């Protein structure tokens, strides 16, 4: 059992608050991805868990132990570094066995663990090579094997794929996911790549400016971002945001957007109507809008600027007043730049956002 | 074809960069080194060639070695080749006109040994004189006047004793000696040589070859160095100092570098403190430590202050060689450890932080990180420092001079100095210098070989 509990951790560098009162619980054997733009504090938080930079406030628990101020070597963790940090003067075998040797494991245990880890990463035939005789991808595998050979309950990964080329990254992504399922370690994986996060994580913790924005399963983070930042950071293309104005129409509330009107779903009417007379932000994903040739309920008239055929879909860039939207349509939908068409906004796919705080007012789908 | 393909045009830039380097290496490295080497094994003044007649064009009759004893059979003035130098043994010849013995007018040359100058112009140019009388029984009463300022020239007339002459011209000739001596192969040879190469003794009939004008390659200077009574003490002391200083120095330097690298509070302050001695000349450091260890120096004052001694101790004397060695070791440690530290610090800084963090994370304690990560990765830096320090240790000099005066404790560099300055023997000094160079070279090659073999073994 190795649950990681990060409780109210704060880390400050001079005047800069790198991590601000962060609390996350990583469940036993869970794969948690810490996602955020560079400088958001995700690596700092990971290092606090690793013990490479002590937290200034808060508490870090691994299993039942408080390790906030424990030495890295005493935390029963292992780690894959961004630069791999494999030891250049040692063979692959010595590199993988280093942690075990430092922990005074028996020679037999070292040998068997090293060979097992090397087998898992398909580098069994490289064991007597030195790092300078290997490619970047092979070094990456050595770094992962070294971390796995420890058989620690907690595995930390700091952007392990960021130094690989695109194709290799794709390959390693799937392989890492398979491996981590096999080794059953509790894993915290830091990345700035939202696709990695979505594809690998059991849960994703999105960070920005030292603050944790949302911790949820990938599908939830994608479909129901808690605020404008999460919506804009995750997904390709990112979520669209439109300005609208709320007004009460007869017995109901409606939001005016570029001369059209959108009516929120029944369960959100009260929340939206509290913005009566004020601006509101409407967030919606590209694939959740329907492109139509004729007006319907909850449609907005837009002008097409750019059409990008992407094979499985066409990505349209359209304009509504001052706002620009990305809309994906079926490749057979006939459209060309300069056309005008109608976009349908399904009420249950819309995220209503308070434009002042950037927070979502209430959920869209059930 | 590279010429037909414009994209493969040849770049000359590297050659522009390389050429000055080669010139620099040749002019400031290779040339002086070759000259030094030649000086050690080549005696420029080993041989004095003798010629059949007193002229530079004369045929060689043989060679005498430097220092060979000679019998001086005769001497003669001879035209000096090139410019006159002040240390030549010379004689003046005068061109005189006078009335001869037979009443006819005589015009010709006579040496200064035959003419006494009686009248001089204001600037010292002789104008007139008299023929010196020859004294003694049976002496030739007449003085010959010659067609040229040369004793073998044709006689143009004779003058009586005390005859008055007018001096029309003066010339200065170098004296050549006709000598007889024993050559290297034991044969007795005779011939002429310029007087500047020969020292004459009181009598004027015997002398010695002072120096030769011809060189030869010889191992004499090298032999003299090896047989020098200071050679083996100097070599032993140099090696002893090295054996004591280098290990201590590297331990200290690694410790200091780890302190600087540990980024304690004021870490950069430690760097400044540790590298302070680098700014001091080795002689100054030697004098500083002399001031500490001398009989009325700092060490005695402190010992006295704490009542540990009754009277000042003499640390630096011929009877306390151990103390002198100790003081030299301390001074050298104080002075030269910082350069090793700086090299190691730069080596430590080249180790990525993540590498050390990885080691820490995988459970390596500080000492294990030093042992398994830092020291192996520092190997290139340590090698550079070791080569540098070994070479400098072979050259240790000023500190030794300052603390021992170069007599009680002597080192190789001091012997070079002694041969060059006190004994004025450039060749033996050069032999010492070349010896130090070869030791340095050998040790560097040795270190590099050891490291390479280790790497080869490790990669197997």
Interface residues (C-beta under 8 A of the other chain):
Chain A: X50 X51 X52 X71 X72 X73 X74 X77 X78 X79 X81 X82 X83 X85 X86 X87 X88 X89 X98 X99 X102 X103 X130 X146 X150
Chain B: X352 X354 X355 X357 X358 X359 X360 X361 X362 X363 X364 X365 X368 X372 X373 X376 X377 X379 X459
